[in-house]
Amino acid sequence: MSQSIAPIDGFVAISVFAFNLFQLLMFRRHGFVSMYLMRFIYYLLWHIAWDYFR
């Protein structure tokens, strides 16, 4: 039995990888606090705002 990957799964994988890569760049350039704040704001937008609008 073969399972195919939906295009949305590929998009999600690429976007998560890109966000994590950008977060590592933020850490290298601006330090831990900036990286942590970026992740925190992302989680706020994703888990609170997105849940409200959907």
N, C-alpha and C positions, 0 to 999 in steps of 0.2 A: 504494500500500500504506500503510495507516494503522496506526500503532503506538499502543496505548493505554498509559496509565501505571497501574501497579498501585497499589492503595491503600497498600501498604507503602512504595512509593517516595515518595509524598507525605508520609507520616509521617516517613520518614528525612530528607527535605528540610527539613521544618518543625523537627524536633528539632535538626538540625545548625545551622540558622539561629538557633534560640533559644539554643543553647549558645554560639555565637559572639557573639551579642548580649550575653549574660550575661558573657562573658569581657571584652568591651569595657567594660562597666560596672565590672567588677572593676578593670580597668586605670585607668579614670578616677578611681575612688574610693580605691584602695589601692596603686596603682603596679604597676610591671612585675614585681617578684618575686612578688607575690600572683597575678597573672595567669599567670605562667609555672608556678608551683607547681600551680595549678588545672589547667592543661593537662597537666602532667606526671602528676599523680595520675589524671586521666581516662584518659590513655594507659595507665598501669599497670593500671587496672581493665579497660579494654577489651581490651588486647592480651594480658595475662597471665591475669587472673582469668576473663574470659569464655572464653578459649581453653581454660582448664583445665576449666571447668564444662560446656562444650558437648561 
